[in-house]
């Protein structure tokens, strides 16, 4: 198997986890209630742990004597391939929960397929990550229902978050030559095939929360190709500061 497609897919996978983990970590000490402060921080730690496992494998595939830290902290903005959804600002609690719910639904479906990957290393990462992601999904889905079916204010904020973030969801199912070549080898599933169950799951939860499912289809972003929103540069400035300021530092 050629290394480039696998490396690209691993970076897309790892970057999603790292960037969303970084975003969620910003809630530490600022959660609306203590329980959620801890829950969001724990989810961030899970995602960063997943990113570490993925980047460690990616560094081995790349074979340039780099490690997970180098891939996480020492790339330029256009060298990251995360979906645009993951880099969006936290906003209010409803914004964060809706963003997390959209992502968790997708990630749960993806991990469920990747446990059957012909790549044993990737399947092992998926198996471990799936256990965590099932909890993430349960947590974010329950909060979407609670906020949607709560007060007039919580319903309105959640609905606005859905309308605002829906545009970024289609990119989660982005497919190019990378995915197609890996799919042919049984390494990954057909990413586009995840869209239907994703939509069905999202619709079911939104309806339970007395929320409206947007009629328009989200449009593709270009995060998978290394082109990001203006939010990414600010995020990386915080994420990379220590490694940039103190090269080769070790804890």
Secondary structure, 3 states (H helix, E strand, C coil): CCHHHHHHHHHHHHHHHHHHHHHHHCCCCCCCCHHHHHHHHHHHHHHHHHHHHHHHHHHHHHCCCCCHHHHHHCCCHHHCCCCHHHHCCCCCHHHHHHHHHHHHHHHHHHHHHHCCCCCHHHHHHHHHHHHHHHHHHHHHHHHHHHHHCCCHHHHHHHHHHHHHHHHHCHHHHCCCHHHHHHHHCCCCCCHHHHHHHHHHHHHHHHHHCCCCCCCCCCCCCCHHHCCCCCHHHHHHHHHHHHHHHCCCCCC
